[in-house]
Amino acid sequence: MADFTPPDDKIGAGQKGTEKSGNVADFRYQSPPRPEKDKSKRKRGKNRSRRNGSSQNAASPEAKPTFHKPRYSGARRRQAYAALDLGTNNCRLLIARPEGENFTVIDAFSRVVKLGEGLAKSGNLNEDAMDRTLGALKVCAEKLRRRNVHLARSVATEACRRAANGAAFIEKVREETGIVLDIISAEEEARLAVLGCHILLEDGDGPAVIFDIGGGSTELVLIERDGKIPRILDWQSVPWGVVSLTDTVGGSEDNEADRLDRYAKMRQIVSDSFAPFAERIEIRSRGAADIRLLGTSGTVTTLASLHLELPHYDRKQVDGLIVPSQAMRDISQRLSHMSPAERGALPCIGNDRADLVVAGCAILEAILDIWPADRLGVADRGIREGILRSLMAAEVEGEKCRQQVRNGE
């Protein structure tokens, strides 16, 4: 097994002494625009690029999204908003317009770029991965221009957080595409994922865990109901996603024995990483009548598709599905026995996911070990939807602020 960097066991909201509220709807990264006090500020605001996802240094956790003032009264509700999520494996864009308390998607883009390919061993983003990603981001930039986006935020996650050349790549993206990526913290990534998918959580009074299995990391969040928006009680991020775990463990898949040994190593690594979080939340699940679990990731949507025996992926049938946890374990075990060719031949997996899905299964089973819910909720939504909700909510607050100023309050 290849050497690997152990997770930061200090990552998590369970530490005492924190001053954060734990509220998912914490808009500290999307504070409402303040009323402009002079013409020079208005002029600077007009010169901001509509393509940018942030108006400050890309690597700063305090970066804000770009704001463009509507040209006429009432325009805000028809403006387009955009969220771009550059992960370790995928580049995803969502453009939407507000529709009541929700939003309607008007354009979307998703491409497997494998930005974090080889990162676990080299510590750097490689040239081929960066070229693939730049190509995808140029498509996103064109969509942002064509849709005349009013307010946008673009984020990068674990691959850019960990790579020694991550900041340099962010600057190259800005120069070549005009998109300014904000390298967000693992905590912010967890918050946005929860904000984007929590509405799919089953009703109930018991404790709940929401998780996001990414390409380079996995986030686990313990929540409780607090009105419409859940409150974060505890969280953990570990640097194991489907790409980083696959690259780190390596090993042969030539025969079934080798495949099962490799799978066992994956599960052990992830379980060891989850141990601090598992210890903290164990008391929450002990004796609870009904604990709930919701997952957002390509892993859970792929396994849900296999559970439904879909001939091809159908978001309408998968998003919001509730699946018996044992069924997901059974599918995970079945995939761990298969060769890459056998996995690639299955509907909804294909060759692109054949080499990564087993790592996702190992992570999922480790999560089910520490939070033994009878059912698993499946979400085909997450960070992008969380960004959009943050942007739209901040815009509403900004409009209230401007109205108060106009009224002299």
C-alpha positions as CSV (number, residue, x, y, z in Angstrom):
1,M,0.0,0.0,0.0
2,A,1.3,3.4,-0.9
3,D,2.2,5.9,1.8
4,F,-0.5,8.3,2.6
5,T,-1.0,11.5,4.5
6,P,-3.0,11.0,7.6
7,P,-6.1,13.1,8.1
8,D,-6.0,16.2,10.3
9,D,-7.7,14.9,13.4
10,K,-8.3,18.5,14.5
11,I,-10.7,19.1,11.7
12,G,-14.3,19.1,13.0
13,A,-16.8,21.3,14.8
14,G,-16.9,19.1,17.8
15,Q,-14.0,20.9,19.5
16,K,-14.9,23.1,22.4
17,G,-14.3,26.8,22.5
18,T,-15.7,27.5,19.0
19,E,-17.6,30.7,18.7
20,K,-19.5,29.7,15.6
21,S,-23.3,29.3,15.8
22,G,-23.4,26.0,13.8
23,N,-26.3,27.5,11.8
24,V,-26.3,26.1,8.3
25,A,-27.7,29.4,7.0
26,D,-24.6,31.3,8.0
27,F,-24.0,33.8,5.2
28,R,-20.6,35.1,6.4
29,Y,-19.2,34.4,3.0
30,Q,-22.1,36.0,1.2
31,S,-22.7,39.2,3.2
32,P,-25.3,41.5,1.6
33,P,-23.9,44.3,-0.5
34,R,-23.9,47.6,1.3
35,P,-25.5,50.8,-0.1
36,E,-22.9,52.7,-2.2
37,K,-22.0,56.1,-0.8
38,D,-20.2,57.7,-3.7
39,K,-19.9,57.6,-7.4
40,S,-16.3,56.2,-7.4
41,K,-17.6,53.1,-5.6
42,R,-20.4,52.7,-8.1
43,K,-17.9,53.0,-11.0
44,R,-15.7,50.3,-9.5
45,G,-18.7,48.0,-9.1
46,K,-19.6,48.4,-12.7
47,N,-16.2,47.3,-13.9
48,R,-16.3,44.0,-12.1
49,S,-16.4,41.0,-14.5
50,R,-19.7,39.1,-14.6
51,R,-17.8,35.9,-15.1
52,N,-16.1,36.0,-11.7
53,G,-17.2,33.9,-8.9
54,S,-15.5,36.1,-6.3
55,S,-14.4,39.7,-6.1
56,Q,-11.4,39.1,-3.8
57,N,-8.3,37.0,-3.7
58,A,-9.2,33.5,-4.8
59,A,-7.5,31.7,-2.0
60,S,-9.0,33.9,0.7
61,P,-11.8,32.3,2.8
62,E,-13.4,35.8,3.1
63,A,-13.9,36.1,-0.7
64,K,-17.3,37.4,-1.7
65,P,-19.3,36.7,-4.8
66,T,-19.6,39.4,-7.6
67,F,-22.7,41.5,-7.3
68,H,-24.4,43.4,-10.2
69,K,-27.1,45.9,-9.5
70,P,-30.3,45.3,-11.5
71,R,-31.0,47.9,-14.1
72,Y,-34.7,48.3,-13.2
73,S,-37.0,47.9,-10.2
74,G,-38.1,44.3,-9.6
75,A,-35.4,42.9,-11.9
76,R,-33.8,40.8,-9.2
77,R,-36.3,38.0,-9.2
78,R,-35.7,37.3,-12.9
79,Q,-31.9,37.6,-12.7
80,A,-29.7,34.5,-13.4
81,Y,-27.5,33.2,-10.5
82,A,-24.7,30.8,-11.0
83,A,-22.8,28.3,-8.8
84,L,-19.6,26.6,-10.0
85,D,-18.1,23.7,-8.0
86,L,-14.6,22.5,-9.1
87,G,-13.9,19.3,-7.2
88,T,-11.2,16.7,-7.3
89,N,-13.0,14.6,-9.9
90,N,-15.7,16.8,-11.5
91,C,-16.4,20.3,-12.7
92,R,-20.0,21.3,-12.3
93,L,-21.9,24.5,-13.1
94,L,-25.5,25.4,-12.3
95,I,-27.3,28.5,-13.5
96,A,-30.8,29.3,-12.1
97,R,-33.4,31.9,-11.6
98,P,-35.4,32.4,-8.3
99,E,-38.9,30.8,-8.4
100,G,-40.8,31.6,-5.2
101,E,-38.8,30.0,-2.3
102,N,-36.9,27.8,-4.7
103,F,-35.3,28.2,-8.1
104,T,-35.6,27.0,-11.6
105,V,-32.4,25.7,-13.4
106,I,-31.9,27.4,-16.8
107,D,-28.5,25.9,-17.7
108,A,-26.1,23.3,-16.3
109,F,-22.8,21.7,-17.1
110,S,-20.9,18.7,-15.7
111,R,-17.7,17.1,-16.8
112,V,-15.3,14.5,-15.3
113,V,-12.0,16.3,-15.3
114,K,-10.0,14.2,-12.7
115,L,-8.2,17.3,-11.5
116,G,-6.8,15.4,-8.5
117,E,-5.4,12.5,-10.5
118,G,-2.0,11.5,-9.1
119,L,-2.2,14.2,-6.4
120,A,-2.0,11.7,-3.5
121,K,1.4,10.6,-4.6
122,S,3.0,13.7,-6.1
123,G,1.4,16.5,-4.0
124,N,0.8,18.5,-7.2
125,L,-1.8,18.9,-9.9
126,N,-0.4,17.4,-13.1
127,E,-0.4,19.2,-16.4
128,D,-2.9,16.8,-18.2
129,A,-5.4,17.2,-15.3
130,M,-5.0,21.0,-15.4
131,D,-5.5,21.1,-19.1
132,R,-8.6,19.0,-18.9
133,T,-10.0,21.2,-16.2
134,L,-9.2,24.4,-18.1
135,G,-11.1,23.1,-21.1
136,A,-14.2,22.5,-18.9
137,L,-13.9,25.9,-17.2
138,K,-13.8,27.6,-20.6
139,V,-17.1,26.0,-21.4
140,C,-18.4,27.3,-18.1
141,A,-17.1,30.8,-18.8
142,E,-19.0,30.9,-22.1
143,K,-22.2,29.8,-20.4
144,L,-21.8,32.5,-17.8
145,R,-21.4,35.1,-20.5
146,R,-24.3,33.9,-22.6
147,R,-26.7,33.7,-19.7
148,N,-25.8,37.2,-18.5
149,V,-25.3,36.0,-14.9
150,H,-26.2,38.6,-12.3
151,L,-24.5,37.0,-9.3
152,A,-22.1,34.1,-9.1
153,R,-19.8,32.2,-6.9
154,S,-17.2,29.7,-8.0
155,V,-15.5,27.4,-5.5
156,A,-12.6,24.9,-5.6
157,T,-12.3,22.1,-3.0
158,E,-9.9,19.4,-1.8
159,A,-7.7,19.1,-4.8
160,C,-6.8,22.8,-4.8
161,R,-6.6,22.9,-1.0
162,R,-4.0,20.1,-0.9
163,A,-1.9,20.7,-4.1
164,A,1.3,22.7,-3.7
165,N,0.5,24.3,-7.0
166,G,-3.2,24.8,-6.3
167,A,-2.9,28.6,-5.9
168,A,-0.9,28.9,-9.1
169,F,-3.6,26.9,-11.0
170,I,-6.3,29.2,-9.6
171,E,-4.5,32.2,-11.0
172,K,-4.0,30.5,-14.4
173,V,-7.8,29.8,-14.4
174,R,-8.5,33.5,-13.7
175,E,-6.1,34.7,-16.5
176,E,-7.4,32.2,-19.2
177,T,-11.1,32.1,-18.4
178,G,-12.0,35.1,-16.2
179,I,-13.4,32.8,-13.5
180,V,-12.1,33.6,-10.0
181,L,-12.2,30.4,-7.9
182,D,-12.5,30.7,-4.1
183,I,-10.6,27.8,-2.4
184,I,-13.1,27.1,0.4
185,S,-12.4,25.3,3.6
186,A,-13.6,21.8,4.4
187,E,-16.0,23.4,6.9
188,E,-17.5,25.7,4.3
189,E,-17.8,22.8,1.9
190,A,-19.7,20.8,4.5
191,R,-22.0,23.7,5.2
192,L,-22.8,24.3,1.6
193,A,-23.5,20.6,1.0
194,V,-26.0,20.5,3.9
195,L,-27.6,23.7,2.8
196,G,-28.1,22.3,-0.7
197,C,-29.6,19.0,0.2
198,H,-31.1,19.0,3.7
199,I,-34.7,19.4,2.4
200,L,-34.5,15.8,1.3
201,L,-33.9,14.5,4.8
202,E,-36.6,12.3,6.1
203,D,-39.0,13.8,8.6
204,G,-38.4,12.7,12.2
205,D,-37.2,13.9,15.6
206,G,-34.1,11.8,15.9
207,P,-30.6,12.9,15.1
208,A,-29.4,12.9,11.5
209,V,-26.1,12.7,9.6
210,I,-25.6,14.2,6.2
211,F,-22.5,13.2,4.2
212,D,-20.8,14.1,1.0
213,I,-18.4,11.7,-0.6
214,G,-16.3,13.7,-3.0
215,G,-13.3,13.0,-5.2
216,G,-10.7,14.2,-2.7
217,S,-12.4,14.3,0.7
218,T,-15.5,13.2,2.6
219,E,-17.5,15.4,4.9
220,L,-19.8,14.1,7.7
221,V,-22.1,16.5,9.4
222,L,-24.3,15.8,12.5
223,I,-27.4,18.0,12.5
224,E,-30.6,18.7,14.3
225,R,-33.7,20.4,13.2
226,D,-33.8,24.1,14.0
227,G,-36.8,25.6,12.1
228,K,-36.5,25.4,8.3
229,I,-32.7,25.3,8.4
230,P,-30.9,22.6,10.4
231,R,-28.3,23.4,13.0
232,I,-24.8,21.8,12.7
233,L,-23.9,20.0,16.0
234,D,-20.7,18.4,14.8
235,W,-18.8,17.7,11.7
236,Q,-15.7,16.0,10.3
237,S,-13.7,16.1,7.0
238,V,-11.2,13.5,6.0
239,P,-9.0,13.6,2.9
240,W,-10.4,10.4,1.5
241,G,-12.6,10.6,-1.6
242,V,-13.0,8.3,-4.5
243,V,-9.9,9.7,-6.3
244,S,-7.6,10.1,-3.4
245,L,-8.4,6.8,-1.8
246,T,-8.1,4.9,-5.1
247,D,-4.7,6.5,-5.9
248,T,-3.4,6.0,-2.4
249,V,-4.3,2.3,-1.9
250,G,-3.4,1.2,-5.5
251,G,-2.9,-2.6,-5.7
252,S,-3.8,-5.3,-8.1
253,E,-7.3,-6.2,-9.2
254,D,-6.2,-9.2,-11.3
255,N,-8.1,-11.7,-9.1
256,E,-10.9,-11.7,-6.6
257,A,-8.6,-12.3,-3.6
258,D,-6.5,-9.2,-4.5
259,R,-9.7,-7.2,-5.0
260,L,-11.1,-8.1,-1.7
261,D,-7.8,-7.4,0.1
262,R,-7.7,-4.0,-1.6
263,Y,-11.3,-3.2,-0.5
264,A,-10.5,-4.2,3.1
265,K,-7.5,-1.8,3.2
266,M,-9.7,1.0,1.8
267,R,-12.3,0.4,4.5
268,Q,-9.7,0.3,7.2
269,I,-8.1,3.6,6.2
270,V,-11.4,5.4,6.1
271,S,-12.7,3.8,9.4
272,D,-9.5,4.9,11.2
273,S,-10.0,8.5,9.8
274,F,-13.6,8.6,11.0
275,A,-12.7,7.3,14.5
276,P,-12.7,10.7,16.3
277,F,-16.1,11.7,14.8
278,A,-17.5,8.2,15.4
279,E,-16.5,8.5,19.1
280,R,-18.1,11.9,19.5
281,I,-21.5,11.0,17.9
282,E,-21.9,7.4,19.2
283,I,-23.9,8.7,22.2
284,R,-26.3,10.4,19.8
285,S,-27.2,7.2,18.1
286,R,-27.3,5.0,21.2
287,G,-30.9,4.2,22.2
288,A,-32.3,6.6,19.5
289,A,-35.6,5.3,18.1
290,D,-35.0,6.5,14.6
291,I,-31.7,7.9,13.3
292,R,-31.6,9.3,9.8
293,L,-29.0,9.4,7.1
294,L,-28.7,11.4,3.9
295,G,-25.9,11.2,1.3
296,T,-25.0,13.4,-1.5
297,S,-22.4,12.2,-4.0
298,G,-21.9,10.3,-7.2
299,T,-21.4,7.2,-5.2
300,V,-24.8,7.2,-3.6
301,T,-26.6,8.2,-6.8
302,T,-24.8,5.5,-8.7
303,L,-25.6,2.8,-6.2
304,A,-29.2,4.0,-6.0
305,S,-29.4,3.6,-9.8
306,L,-28.2,0.0,-9.5
307,H,-30.7,-0.6,-6.7
308,L,-33.5,0.5,-9.1
309,E,-32.0,-1.4,-12.0
310,L,-32.2,1.6,-14.2
311,P,-30.9,1.1,-17.8
312,H,-29.4,4.6,-17.6
313,Y,-29.2,7.3,-15.0
314,D,-32.4,9.2,-14.3
315,R,-32.1,12.1,-11.8
316,K,-35.9,12.3,-11.3
317,Q,-36.0,8.7,-10.0
318,V,-32.9,9.0,-7.9
319,D,-33.0,12.4,-6.2
320,G,-35.0,12.1,-3.0
321,L,-35.1,8.3,-3.0
322,I,-35.0,6.4,0.3
323,V,-33.1,3.1,0.1
324,P,-32.7,0.3,2.7
325,S,-29.1,0.6,4.0
326,Q,-28.6,-3.1,3.7
327,A,-29.4,-2.9,0.0
328,M,-26.6,-0.4,-0.4
329,R,-24.2,-2.6,1.5
330,D,-25.2,-5.6,-0.6
331,I,-24.5,-3.7,-3.8
332,S,-21.2,-2.4,-2.4
333,Q,-20.1,-5.9,-1.6
334,R,-21.1,-7.2,-5.0
335,L,-19.0,-4.4,-6.7
336,S,-16.0,-5.1,-4.6
337,H,-15.9,-8.7,-5.9
338,M,-16.1,-7.6,-9.6
339,S,-13.2,-6.8,-12.0
340,P,-13.0,-3.3,-13.5
341,A,-14.3,-4.6,-16.8
342,E,-17.3,-6.2,-15.1
343,R,-18.1,-3.0,-13.2
344,G,-17.7,-0.9,-16.3
345,A,-20.2,-3.0,-18.2
346,L,-23.0,-2.2,-15.6
347,P,-25.5,0.5,-16.5
348,C,-24.9,3.8,-14.7
349,I,-21.3,3.0,-14.0
350,G,-19.4,2.8,-17.3
351,N,-15.6,3.0,-17.8
352,D,-15.3,6.5,-16.3
353,R,-16.5,5.3,-12.9
354,A,-15.4,1.7,-12.9
355,D,-12.1,2.4,-11.2
356,L,-13.5,4.8,-8.6
357,V,-16.8,3.4,-7.5
358,V,-15.2,0.7,-5.3
359,A,-13.5,3.4,-3.2
360,G,-16.9,5.1,-2.9
361,C,-18.4,1.9,-1.7
362,A,-15.7,1.5,1.0
363,I,-16.3,5.0,2.3
364,L,-20.1,4.4,2.3
365,E,-19.8,1.2,4.3
366,A,-17.5,2.9,6.8
367,I,-20.2,5.6,7.2
368,L,-22.9,3.0,7.8
369,D,-20.7,1.3,10.4
370,I,-20.6,4.5,12.5
371,W,-24.1,5.7,11.9
372,P,-26.2,2.5,11.5
373,A,-29.4,4.0,10.0
374,D,-31.9,1.5,8.6
375,R,-32.5,3.7,5.6
376,L,-30.4,6.0,3.4
377,G,-31.7,9.1,1.7
378,V,-30.2,9.8,-1.7
379,A,-29.6,13.4,-3.0
380,D,-28.5,14.4,-6.4
381,R,-27.8,17.9,-5.2
382,G,-25.3,19.5,-2.9
383,I,-22.7,22.3,-3.0
384,R,-24.0,24.1,-6.1
385,E,-27.5,24.2,-4.8
386,G,-26.2,25.4,-1.4
387,I,-24.3,28.2,-3.1
388,L,-27.4,29.2,-5.1
389,R,-29.5,29.3,-1.9
390,S,-26.8,31.4,-0.2
391,L,-26.6,33.9,-3.0
392,M,-30.3,34.3,-3.3
393,A,-30.8,34.6,0.4
394,A,-28.1,37.2,0.7
395,E,-29.6,39.1,-2.2
396,V,-33.0,39.2,-0.3
397,E,-31.2,40.6,2.8
398,G,-29.3,43.1,0.6
399,E,-32.6,44.3,-0.9
400,K,-34.0,44.8,2.6
401,C,-31.0,46.8,3.6
402,R,-31.2,49.0,0.6
403,Q,-34.9,49.5,1.2
404,Q,-34.3,50.6,4.8
405,V,-31.7,53.1,3.5
406,R,-34.2,54.5,1.0
407,N,-36.8,54.8,3.7
408,G,-34.3,56.6,6.0
409,E,-34.5,53.8,8.7
